[in-house]
Amino acid sequence: MSETEEQAAPAEEAEGEETAAAREERRRHHATAMRLVRQFPDPALRTPARTVEDVDDEVRALAARMAEIMEQSHGVGLAAPQIGVLRRLLVYRLSADESARTVINPTISDLSEETDVDSEGCLSLLGGELQVPIERSLRLVLTGVDGEGKPVRVEAEGLEARVLQHEIDHLNGVLILDRAAKEDRRALMRELRLRA
Ligand code: ZN
């Protein structure tokens, strides 16, 4: 998942007054995503990923590479299929100064019925440039294993729950296109076609 507009542009910068340095940084993040992250309609984004059988050095190297790409493209989450690897592995972080967390073979349980709607972007849709309102459960429990193969259990809410739902969707070949309201989906598709 890409950062939201708010996170990308600090609050003290009024709209339209983005500094040249901030603009250049944003351009660099975007270029990195376009270069290193698979872009729609790449078939890897539509193929369900396979369970990771062994958490070995190869898997740890993959997680490290994903964390690096996520940071360089200023994302808050990245799933392995987004770099063309069809394994059930995701990395995420809740702010730019936090180090990446790795979750392998993640499973969601206890999805709350209570939901909210917020803007989401995706590094695989024009490198994160498009934002679309998506309804997600507010809370969930996530289980899986970390890069050392140790069990992970996260009780997530708010942004963390949103990022995890977005990334797990990627492991199942699902994109925000599929979750957007009909009108928003149409607008998204139009934009994707125009700029392809
Ligand atoms: Zn995404």
Residues whose N, C-alpha, C, O or C-beta is under 5 A from the ligand:
A	BS01	ZN	M1 G121 C122 L123 S124
